[in-house]
């Protein structure tokens, strides 16, 4: 069998997912960052921070012009919250 030119047609699609990574991180031994009594994420000994959740969001998009993907991971701490006006 030899080489020959051809075309491949793929359908257009977009897949989006979101995952809470808190449980896997705790299972890997990072439970202290979610515990207010043990978290040590602050810049100093008097200012501490903790994570309430660790989320990952990603997508893959394929169309006739191009394919693209992106991933975003972020933590949710009480300090990140904004009070409603």
Residue frames as qw, qx, qy, qz and C-alpha x, y, z in Angstrom:
[[0.000, 0.890, 0.456, 0.000, 0.00, 0.00, 0.00],
 [0.464, 0.198, 0.014, 0.863, 1.40, 3.40, -0.95],
 [0.036, -0.449, -0.320, 0.833, 0.72, 7.01, -0.16],
 [0.132, 0.504, 0.603, 0.604, -2.05, 8.94, -1.84],
 [0.092, -0.116, 0.145, -0.978, -3.72, 12.31, -1.41],
 [0.277, -0.512, -0.798, -0.155, -7.11, 12.47, 0.21],
 [0.233, -0.485, 0.086, -0.838, -9.48, 14.50, 2.37],
 [0.286, -0.294, -0.839, 0.356, -10.72, 13.90, 5.86],
 [0.286, -0.542, -0.206, -0.763, -13.97, 15.50, 6.94],
 [0.254, -0.187, -0.766, 0.560, -14.63, 16.03, 10.62],
 [0.196, -0.778, -0.539, -0.256, -17.91, 17.26, 12.04],
 [0.007, 0.573, -0.250, 0.780, -17.95, 20.57, 13.87],
 [0.676, -0.536, -0.506, 0.012, -18.16, 20.15, 17.62],
 [0.014, -0.623, 0.415, -0.663, -17.41, 21.80, 20.93],
 [0.730, -0.356, -0.570, 0.125, -16.92, 19.94, 24.20],
 [0.100, -0.662, 0.331, -0.665, -16.90, 21.80, 27.52],
 [0.728, -0.326, -0.585, 0.148, -16.20, 20.31, 30.92],
 [0.190, -0.711, 0.338, -0.587, -15.88, 21.56, 34.45],
 [0.781, -0.160, -0.582, 0.163, -14.48, 19.56, 37.34],
 [0.464, -0.817, 0.201, -0.277, -14.17, 20.16, 41.06],
 [0.667, 0.384, -0.572, 0.285, -10.63, 19.07, 41.93],
 [0.391, -0.644, 0.402, -0.521, -11.05, 19.46, 45.70],
 [0.932, -0.228, 0.211, -0.187, -11.61, 15.75, 46.41],
 [0.889, 0.325, -0.152, 0.284, -8.68, 14.53, 44.24],
 [0.225, 0.689, -0.397, 0.563, -6.36, 17.11, 45.83],
 [0.608, -0.548, 0.368, -0.441, -7.45, 16.03, 49.32],
 [0.996, -0.016, 0.083, -0.028, -6.86, 12.38, 48.35],
 [0.717, 0.492, -0.238, 0.433, -3.33, 13.32, 47.22],
 [0.636, -0.314, -0.379, 0.594, -2.56, 14.71, 50.68],
 [0.167, 0.277, 0.021, 0.946, -3.40, 18.39, 50.21],
 [0.337, -0.680, -0.639, -0.121, -6.31, 18.47, 52.66],
 [0.413, -0.462, -0.318, 0.718, -4.56, 21.04, 54.87],
 [0.095, 0.029, 0.227, 0.969, -5.15, 23.88, 52.34],
 [0.366, -0.452, -0.563, -0.586, -8.93, 23.34, 52.69],
 [0.580, -0.542, -0.565, 0.226, -8.88, 23.28, 56.52],
 [0.056, -0.911, -0.001, -0.408, -9.14, 26.71, 58.23],
 [0.682, -0.708, 0.182, 0.031, -7.18, 25.45, 61.24],
 [0.783, -0.241, 0.396, 0.414, -4.26, 24.10, 59.17],
 [0.588, 0.720, 0.214, 0.299, -4.13, 26.21, 55.99],
 [0.464, -0.625, 0.136, 0.613, -0.88, 28.13, 55.57],
 [0.548, 0.527, 0.430, 0.486, -1.35, 29.98, 52.29],
 [0.074, -0.981, -0.151, 0.095, -0.95, 33.50, 53.67],
 [0.499, 0.715, -0.227, 0.434, 1.91, 35.89, 53.00],
 [0.022, 0.537, -0.582, 0.610, 2.71, 36.20, 56.70],
 [0.222, -0.099, -0.912, 0.331, 2.12, 34.40, 59.98],
 [0.202, 0.306, 0.506, -0.781, -0.74, 36.75, 60.87],
 [0.583, 0.399, -0.114, -0.698, -2.53, 36.70, 57.49],
 [0.346, -0.069, 0.926, 0.133, -3.68, 33.26, 56.41],
 [0.592, 0.277, -0.259, -0.711, -5.79, 32.04, 53.51],
 [0.483, -0.010, 0.874, -0.056, -7.46, 28.78, 52.66],
 [0.257, 0.050, -0.676, -0.689, -9.13, 27.21, 49.66],
 [0.629, 0.115, 0.469, -0.610, -12.81, 26.35, 49.67],
 [0.852, 0.383, 0.351, -0.066, -12.70, 24.69, 46.23],
 [0.196, -0.476, 0.608, 0.605, -10.33, 24.06, 43.33],
 [0.701, 0.541, 0.371, -0.279, -12.05, 24.08, 39.94],
 [0.283, -0.248, 0.654, 0.657, -10.90, 23.26, 36.42],
 [0.584, 0.646, 0.301, -0.388, -12.75, 24.35, 33.29],
 [0.253, -0.340, 0.665, 0.614, -11.77, 23.41, 29.75],
 [0.698, 0.555, 0.248, -0.380, -13.06, 23.17, 26.20],
 [0.380, -0.145, 0.713, 0.570, -12.11, 21.71, 22.84],
 [0.523, 0.666, 0.213, -0.487, -13.60, 23.19, 19.67],
 [0.385, -0.087, 0.724, 0.566, -13.19, 21.82, 16.14],
 [0.529, 0.689, 0.271, -0.416, -14.68, 23.43, 13.06],
 [0.802, 0.501, 0.229, 0.231, -13.87, 23.54, 9.36],
 [0.263, 0.905, -0.199, 0.269, -11.37, 26.39, 9.81],
 [0.208, 0.540, -0.667, 0.469, -9.38, 25.41, 12.87],
 [0.726, -0.427, -0.536, 0.062, -9.28, 23.57, 16.14],
 [0.031, 0.607, -0.386, 0.694, -8.71, 25.22, 19.50],
 [0.692, -0.443, -0.559, 0.114, -8.65, 24.39, 23.16],
 [0.031, -0.634, 0.330, -0.699, -8.23, 26.17, 26.45],
 [0.659, -0.371, -0.624, 0.197, -7.97, 25.23, 30.08],
 [0.123, -0.648, 0.223, -0.718, -8.46, 27.31, 33.18],
 [0.632, -0.328, -0.649, 0.267, -7.84, 26.21, 36.75],
 [0.093, -0.592, 0.181, -0.780, -8.70, 28.37, 39.72],
 [0.326, -0.217, -0.794, 0.465, -9.09, 28.19, 43.45],
 [0.322, -0.696, -0.325, -0.554, -11.99, 29.59, 45.42],
 [0.397, -0.116, -0.608, 0.677, -11.11, 31.18, 48.73],
 [0.134, -0.781, -0.557, 0.248, -13.29, 33.26, 51.06],
 [0.221, -0.568, 0.089, 0.788, -11.14, 36.29, 50.22],
 [0.136, 0.065, 0.667, 0.730, -12.14, 35.93, 46.51],
 [0.011, 0.640, 0.767, 0.054, -15.81, 36.43, 47.29],
 [0.014, 0.190, 0.063, 0.980, -17.47, 39.76, 46.57],
 [0.137, 0.425, 0.710, -0.545, -20.42, 40.91, 48.65],
 [0.173, 0.603, 0.630, 0.458, -23.53, 41.79, 46.63],
 [0.072, 0.080, -0.109, 0.988, -24.31, 45.51, 46.58]]
